[in-house]
Amino acid sequence: MTEKGIKKEHAAYDKMMLLIVFTMIVFGLIMIYSASAYTASLHMGSEFYYIQRQILTVLMGTAAMVLMASVDYHRLLKWSLPLYFLSVLLLAAVFVIGTASHGQKRWIYIGSIGFQPSEFAKFILIIFLASICSAAEPLMAKWKGVILMFLWVMPVAAMVMVTNLSTGIIILGIAFIMIFTASRQFVPFFALTGMGVGLMGIFLKLAAYRVDRIEAWLNVETHPKGYQTRQSLYAIGSGGIFGKGYGRSIQKLAYVPEAHNDMIFSIICEEWGLFGASIIVLLFILLIWRCMVIASKAPDLEGALLVTGAAAHIGLQMMINIAVVTNSIPNTGIPLPFISYGGTSLIFLMCEIGLVQNIARHGEKCIS
């Protein structure tokens, strides 16, 4: 192969990852329309209301992905500290100027445009931890380094947990995986896991509705707050092996709240059955596998940690969403990555995919 041919090959994106991601996005658009058409027509005046908005979000997310893939990620890492403080500032602003959703302040609106600072914080935390863990690489072999990294994480996690415990858990999970990868120590993480469980217990007690959700989880058949989960389980059970067929879900007809958003996996199970649900899970497994391959070929620790953080985010969010829909854990509002309706979440997930693609290209150059 000529030198010119080698350079061209090295500059390529990871096509398998892009195929997986856009397969899930397109399938998500198909399912968002199916799950939302009835309620959108009833409440928004058009059955295309949600799908049109999601298509716009996909276009914006794709542009963000291309941008993140094009700019050298080392330049972005240089801005990690200011971006970290910006994310903390935005999270603090939620308590002052935030708009409530489902009884909790989670959104900031600028005119008619709204976004969730917690989604921005997850993305920035991945960049920040990759930067500081790499800079403090010798220190990461000691307890001191591990604890110091978690001290940087705690302000972000604590502020998110006040209004959104599940997202706070994902933030802690991302940090746990990234710091463990950078330090390769086992003993500190057993102690920190215990501390994390204790912290979650405190935040559970701070809000009565969280205790109600646990009681509803334990008594889903009879508890008044178990309605959404019950309807979700009805949808899953009625789908059988191969489902009722696309567009034939009954539970999406205003029975399952948030059918096009957090509970879309239950509609997938109803319309596509166990077969369709298994394909979706397999796609996520393949996506995380591609991330791990790219991380192993990254040109430096910073790149490997960025990919690890993105994989941790996608994997944790997928597992929590499916666990909620199947009543394996208490109900909480977490979208299914790339498939659920939602703007802020999808755009920052696409930014992370862009960073992974960026590192894939640099990694191929490093190997040559």
N, C-alpha and C positions, 0 to 999 in steps of 0.2 A: 504493500500500500504506500502511495506517495505521501510526502510530508503534508502536502495540501489536503489530501484525503483524510489524514489523521486529524488535522486541526478541525476540519469540518465535522468529523464524528465527535470530537471532544466538545464542540460547541452546542451539541444537540441537547434538548430537554429529555427528561425521563418519560418517554412516550407511554409506557405501561401505566405509570402513575396518573398521567393526564387522562388516559382512557378510563381508568377506574373512577377518578373524581368526576369527570363529565358524564359518565354513565349514571352515577348516583344523582347528579344534579338534574339531568334530563328526566330520570325516573321520578325524582322529587317533584318536578314541575307537573308531570302527568298525574301524580298522586295528590298534589295540592289542589289541582283543578277538581279532581274527583271528590276529594274530601270537603272542599269549601264551596262548591257551586251552589248547593241548596241554601246554606246559611248566608252566602254573599248575596244571592238573589233576594232573600227574605229581608236582610238588614241593611245591605249596601246599595240595593237597586240594580245590581248587575252581577250575573253569575261569574263574570270574568274579573271582578274587582281584585281578588287576592292574587290570581295567577298573573295578571298584568303587572302588579307591583313586584312580584317575585322575579319576573323576567327582567325588569329594570334592575333589580338587585343583582341578578346573575351577571348582567352586562357590566355593572360597576365593579363587582367582585373580580371578574375576569380582567378588567383593566388594572385593578390593584395588584392582581397576581402577576401580570406581565411586568409591571413596574418593579415589584419586589424581586422578580427573577432577573431583571436587567441590570440593576445597580449592585455593585460589589457589596456584599453583606458586611465587609469590614468597615465600610463607611457608615453604615447604619449602627454598628456596634459602638462607634465613637460617640454617638448621641444617646447611648443607653441610660446614662445617669440623668440628664435633663428630661428624657422621656419618662423615666421612672417617677420623678417628682411631678411631672405633668399628670400622670395617671393617678397619683395620690391626691393631687389637687382636684381633679375631676370627681374622684370618689367622694371627697369631702363636700364638693359642691352639690352632690345629690341630696345631702341632708338639708341643704338650704334652699335650693331652687329646683329640686327634683320633682318630677310628676309621678303620681302613684299609679301602679298597675297591680290589680288583684290585692289592693290594700297595702302595698309596700312601695316606697319610693325607690325606683330603679332607673328611671329615664330622665334625661335632660333634653329639653326641646329648645331649638333655636328657630323661631318662627314655626313653620309647619314640619320641620325636619327634626326627628328625634333619634337618639341613639343611647345605648346602654354603656356607661363608662366601665362597667365590670368586664365587658367583652374586650374593650380596649386594654384594660389592665391585664387580662390574661395574655394577650399578644405581647405587650411591652415587657411583662415579667419574664417571658421566655427569652427575649432579647437581653434583658438586664442580667439575668442569672447566667446566661451563656458568657457574657462579657466579664462579670466579676469572678465567676468560678474559674475561668481561664486565667485571669490576671492573678488570682491568688492560688494557682495550682500547687505550689509547694506547701501552702498552709492547709490545703484540703486533705492532706494526709493525717491531720491532727483533729482532735475534738474541737479545738478552738475555731478552726476554719468552718466546720460543719455548723456549729452553733451561730457563728457570725452570719453565715448565709441565710439561715432561718430567721435571724433577727431582722434582716432586710425584707423578708417575705411577710412577716407578721402584720405590719401596718396595713398592707394591701388586703391580706386575708381577713383581718379583723373587721375592717370597714365594710367589706363585701358581705361578711357573715351576718352583720346586723340586719340587713334587709333581704339577703338571699343566701341561705345556709348552703344549699347545694352547689352554687357557683363557688362559694368560699372553699368547700371541700375539694372541688376540682382544682382550684388554685393551689391548695396545699398538696394535692396529689401530684400536680405538675412539678412543683418545687421539690417534693420528696424524690421523685424519679430523677430529675436533673442533678440534684445535689449528690444523690447516691452514685449516679454515673460518674460524676467528677471526682468523688472522694474514694469510692470503692471500699468504704468502711461499713461494717455490719453493726457493731455494738452501739454506736450513737443512735442509730435509727430505731432500735428497739425502744430506747428511752424516749426518743422524740415521738414515736408512734403513740406511746402511752400518754404523753403530754397532749398530743393532738386529739385523742379520744376524750380526754378530760375537758379540753377547750370546747369541743363540739357539745359535750354535755351541758356546759355552762350556757352556750348559746341556745340550746334547746329549751332551757328553763326561762330564758329571757322573753320568750313569746309563747303565749298559751296556744296559738294556732298550730305550732309545731308539735306540741304534746298531743293535740287533737288528731294530727295526721298519723302519729304513731298508733294511737288508739284505733283509728280508722283502718290502719294497715293490719292490725291484729284482729279486728272484728269487721272485715270488709263486707260480710254478708248482711250485717244489721246496722252498722254505724251510719248516721246521717251524712257524715263527711266522706263516706266511702262510695258515693254515687258514681263519680267519674271513673274510679277504678273498676267498679262492678260492670259498668257499661263497656269498658275496655276489655274486660275478661269475656263478656258475652260476645264481643266482636271477634276476639281471638278464637274462642271455642267454636263459633258458628262457621269459621272459615275452613275447618277441616284440613285435609292434606293439600288440595289444589285450589281452594278458595271458591267463592261464589261467582267470580268473574269481575273484570274491570267495570266499575261504575255501579255495581249491584249491592254495595254495602247498605245495610239498613241502619246501622248504628251511627253513621255520619249524618243522618237526617235529624240533627239537633238532639240526639241521645248522648253522644260522647262530646262533652265540652272540649274545645281546643282540638277538634279532630284533625285540622290541617296543620296544627302546630306541634305541641308537645306529644300529643297522642296519635300522631299519624302512623306509627308502627302498628297500632291495633287495627287501623283501616287496611293497611297493607296485608296483615294476617287474614282479615275477613275477605278481602277481594282476591288475594293471591295464595292464601293458605300457608301451610308450613313450608311448602316448596319455595314460594316467593320470599318468605321471611328468611329462610336459610341462605338464599342467594345474596340477600342484602348483608347478612352477617359475614358471609364469605368474602364479599367485596371489601368490607372493612378490614378483615384479616389480611387480605392481599395488600391493601393500602398501607397498613402498618408494617407489613413485611418489606415493602418497597422502601419505606422510611428507614428501616433498620439496615437494609443493604446500602443505602446512600450514606447513612451515618458511619458505617464501617469503612467507607471509602473517602470520607471527608478529609480535606487537606490539613485540618488542624482541630484542636479540641473545641474551639469556639463553634466551628461548623457542625461538628458531631453533636454538641449540646443543643444547638438550635433545632436540628432535625429530631433529636430525642424529645425535646420539649413539645414540638408540634405533634409527634406521634402519641405522646402521653396525653395531650389535650384531646385529640380525636378519639383515642381509645377509651379514655375515662368517660367522656361525654356520651359516647355510644353506649357503653355498658350501663351507665346510670339511667339513660333514657329507656333502654329496653327493660332494665330491672324494674323501673317504675311502672311501665305499661303492663308488665306481667305480674305486678304486685309482689315482686321479690324484695323490694325495699319500700319504705313509706313514700307516698306521693309527693313529688316536687317538680317544679317547672324547669325542665331542661330539654332543649330541642335536640332532635336527632341530626347530627352533622350532615350538611349538604342536602338533606332531604326535607326537613321540616320548613315550614314558612317562617321567615324572619330575616330582617335586613342586616342588622349589626353583626349578628353571629356569623352569617354566611360570608360577609365581606372580610372579616378578620380571619376566618378560616381560610379563605382564598389567599389572603396575604401570607399566611403561614405556608401554604402550598407553594406560593411563589418563592419564599425563602428556601424551601427544600429543593426546588428546582435550581435555584441559584447555586446552592452548595453542590448539587449533583454535577453541574457543569464544571465548577472549580475542582471537584473531586476527580473527575475524569482527566483533567489536565494534570493533576498531581500524580496520578498513577502512571502516566505515559513516560 
